[in-house]
């Protein structure tokens, strides 16, 4: 699948290694989106934003970790994600880089190609 054999906890919490585009979408983005929807529904029903706050805080960590591994797959450091701080264009650029562009072929300085494994 392009995850180099990583479990979802490794994808979500580790900053090491590389993940492919399919893993980024299936093991990071879709579960993250689902959790945020559930948190928003719970918040709307109870009126207590604690669940949404916790999901949001964990989501920041998870997003940075998954993003770092996608950056690694593109042979960039995780610090490349700071490009998202550039208003509007930075976030669009990062989404294209992480979500749509193919990773570097073969082994790079961050590990073996996750698509080959």
C-alpha positions in Angstrom: 0.0 0.0 0.0 3.0 2.3 0.3 3.4 2.3 4.0 6.6 0.3 4.3 4.8 -2.1 6.7 3.9 0.7 9.2 0.9 0.3 11.5 -1.5 3.1 11.9 0.0 4.1 15.2 3.4 4.4 13.5 1.9 6.5 10.8 0.2 8.7 13.3 2.8 9.1 16.0 6.3 8.4 14.6 8.4 11.0 12.7 10.6 8.3 11.2 10.5 6.7 7.8 8.5 7.3 4.6 4.9 6.8 3.6 3.4 6.8 0.1 0.4 8.8 -1.1 -2.1 6.0 -0.6 -1.1 5.6 3.0 -1.3 9.3 3.6 -4.9 9.4 2.4 -6.1 6.0 3.8 -4.2 5.8 7.2 -4.0 9.5 8.0 -6.4 11.8 6.2 -9.6 9.7 6.1 -9.4 8.5 9.8 -8.5 12.1 10.9 -11.5 13.4 9.0 -13.8 10.8 10.5 -12.6 11.6 14.1 -13.2 15.3 13.5 -16.7 14.7 12.3 -17.5 12.5 15.3 -15.9 15.2 17.6 -18.0 17.9 16.0 -21.2 15.8 16.4 -20.5 15.1 20.1 -19.7 18.8 20.6 -23.0 19.8 18.9 -25.0 17.3 21.0 -23.5 17.9 24.4 -22.4 21.6 24.0 -19.1 20.7 25.6 -16.2 21.2 23.3 -13.7 19.0 25.3 -13.8 16.1 22.8 -13.3 18.5 19.9 -10.4 20.2 21.7 -8.7 16.9 22.5 -9.2 15.6 18.9 -7.9 18.9 17.6 -4.7 18.8 19.7 -3.9 15.2 18.9 -4.7 15.9 15.3 -2.0 18.6 15.2 0.6 16.1 16.3 -0.7 13.4 14.0 -0.8 15.7 11.0 2.8 16.9 11.5 4.0 13.3 12.0 2.2 12.0 8.8 3.3 15.1 6.9 6.9 14.6 7.9 6.9 11.0 6.6 5.3 12.2 3.3 8.0 14.9 3.1 10.6 12.2 3.6 9.1 10.2 0.8 9.6 13.3 -1.4 13.2 13.5 -0.1 12.6 16.7 1.9 12.9 17.2 5.7 9.8 17.4 7.8 10.5 21.1 8.3 9.3 21.6 4.7 5.8 21.6 6.2 6.4 25.1 7.5 5.7 26.3 4.0 2.0 26.1 5.0 2.6 29.2 7.1 2.7 31.2 3.8 -0.9 32.5 3.6 -3.1 30.6 1.1 -0.5 29.5 -1.4 1.6 27.7 1.2 -1.2 25.4 2.3 -2.1 24.6 -1.3 1.5 23.9 -2.2 1.8 21.6 0.8 -1.4 19.7 -0.1 -0.1 19.2 -3.6 3.3 18.0 -2.4 2.1 15.6 0.2 -1.2 14.4 -1.3 -0.7 14.2 -5.0 3.0 14.2 -6.0 4.9 10.9 -6.3 7.6 10.2 -3.8 11.3 9.8 -4.8 12.0 6.4 -6.4 14.2 3.9 -4.6 15.9 4.4 -1.3 16.7 8.0 -0.1 18.3 9.5 3.0 15.1 8.8 5.0 14.8 5.1 4.2 13.6 2.6 1.6 10.9 3.3 -0.9 7.6 2.4 0.8 5.9 1.5 -2.5 8.5 -1.1 -3.3 8.3 -2.9 0.1 
